Amino acid sequence: MSSSITTTGLQSIIHPVRDLDRAVALFSALAGAAPYMHQPYYAAFTIGGQDVGLDPNGHARGLTGPTAYWLVDDIEASVAALVAQGATVQHPISEVGGGRRVVLLQDADGNPIGLSQT
């Protein structure tokens, strides 16, 4: 039996974007509201209770489309447990601001799995 992962569920869905301002305009129309955060490195909305982020650096980190990020208690242990089950690390654990750390993995089928720890 493998190690279990403690998660409180999906934290956010991140969309890689090439033009952040253009994406903010589109998602503002979709959400019917401005983002609650809009910085040159990231913009975030709450849409239907779900956090939705726009990342202008996402493509450079290997995101090919929207990626769900799971909130975990221990990111290192979670990565180890997933790697033990066949996942591979696509982008290593990194600090993204405000004490938040993220990592991007891939499952055996090439699907992205994001983890986040605050």
N, C-alpha and C positions, 0 to 999 in steps of 0.2 A: 504494500500500500504506500502511496506517495504522501508527501507532506501536504497538508491542507493549506489553503490560502484564506486569510480573513479579509473579506471585502464587505463594504456596505452597499455595493451595487455600482451601476454606471454613474460616473461623475460628469462626464462631458463627452460630446461628440465634436471632434476637431475636423474642420475642412481645410485642406491646403489651398491657398489662393495665390495667384500671381500678382494681382492688383488689389491691395487691401481696401482702398477707398471705394473702388467700384463694387467689391464684394459687400462692403458695409452698406452701401446704398441698396443693393439687391436684398440683403437680409433684413434691412430696416423696413423695406416694403413688405417682405414676407411676414415679419413679426409684428408689423404695425407699430413699431417702437424703435427708438435709437438704442444702440448697444449700451450696456451698463459700464462697459470698459472699452476704450478705444485709444490704443497706443500704437506707435509705429511698428511694434513687434507683435501685436495681437489685438484682436477685438472679440468681445464676448457678449452674448445675448442670453436671456432666459426666455425660452419659447415653450409654452405649454408645460412649464415646470422643469424643463430640461435645459441644462447649460449647453450652449452651442458656441463653439469658438471658431475664429477665422485666423489661420496662421500663415503669414506671408513667407515663412521659412520652412513650411511643412514639406514642400517638394524636395528641398535640399536635404532634409532628414529622412527621406524615403517614403513619405506619405504619397499614395497614389490616388486617394479618394478619401471620403469621410471615414474617420477612425474613432471607434468607441474607446474611451479611457475608463478603466475600472479603478475605483478608489480602494487602495489596500492599506493595511496597517504597517506592513513591513515589506518595503519594495525589494530589498535584497533577497529575503527568504522567498518572496513570491516569484521572482525571476528564477531562482534556483529550482523551485518546485515545477515551474512550467518548462524549463530547459530539461529537467529530468523526464518530462513527459513528451519530449520531442520538439519543443519550440526552439527557435533560434533568435538570438538578439540581433535586431536590425539596426537599432541606434541605442547606444549605452545609456545608462542612468545619467541624467543631467539635471542641474538646478535651473528652473525656468523663472524664478523670482518669487518673492513672498514666502520663501521656505518650501515651495512646491518642487518636488522631484518627479520626473517622468522617465519612462523607458518605453521603447517600441520593440515588440517582438513579432515573430511570424509563426503561425502554426504550420503543420506539415503540408498543408495545401496552399501556403503562401498568403493566407489571410492575416491582416494586421491585428495585433492585440496590444492595446496601450494600457499601461499601468501608471497610476499617479498616487503619490503619497504627500500629505500635507503635514 
